[in-house]
Amino acid sequence: MMFLKVPFAEKDEAKALGARWNGERKSWYVPDGKPTEPFERWLAPGGADFMPAKAAAAPKAKPASVDSYVGKSVIGKLYQELPHDCNPFESCPVCAPALATSGWQAGHDGVVKMLVSLRAA
């Protein structure tokens, strides 16, 4: 039996390939005798059992938000990559035009205005 690290969004795909759910370990696995090639992307490095019983009970740090379907970080619609390392919440003459044209500055100003009005109420 080989345990898999299957993201929730991909569970149906793993099940369709023949993976089974182990309720005690709360993990998907490849039954003995079944080829593991279709499951390679979910196998632990080196094929080792990735989740020992003690590690399963230990709290884990929450990872960055990732869209598991495409495996890319989720970025907001007003994301703007800045040409250099500066703080977008402080005025920067280099980044100000990029922030203004992208809509980021207008969105930021709207949130600040809303927070100020809530504080005044």
C-alpha positions, 0 to 999 in steps of 0.5 A, a space after each residue: 500500500 502506497 499513500 498519496 498526497 492528493 489535494 482535495 480538488 484532485 480527489 475525484 481524478 485519483 479515485 477514477 484512476 483507482 486510488 482508495 481512501 483510508 479513513 483511519 489515516 485520512 489519506 488516499 492510497 494505491 492498493 497493493 498490486 496496482 501500478 503506481 505510474 498513474 499516481 506519480 504526481 501524488 507520490 511522496 519523494 522516494 516513494 516513502 510513506 509521507 505521513 507517519 501516524 505522529 506527523 498526521 496529528 501534529 499541527 501544520 503551518 498553513 501554506 500560501 493560497 494556491 489554486 491546486 488546479 493549475 498549481 499557481 499562486 492566487 493573485 488579486 485582480 489589482 495585483 501590480 508588480 513593482 519595478 523595484 522593492 518599495 512599500 506601495 502604501 508609501 508614496 514612491 515617485 517611481 511606482 506611483 504612475 504604475 499604481 495609478 494606471 493599474 487601478 490599484 491606487 483607486 482601490 486602495 484609496 476606496 478602502 481607506 475612505 471606507 475605513 475612515 468613514 466606519 471609524 467616524 461612525 
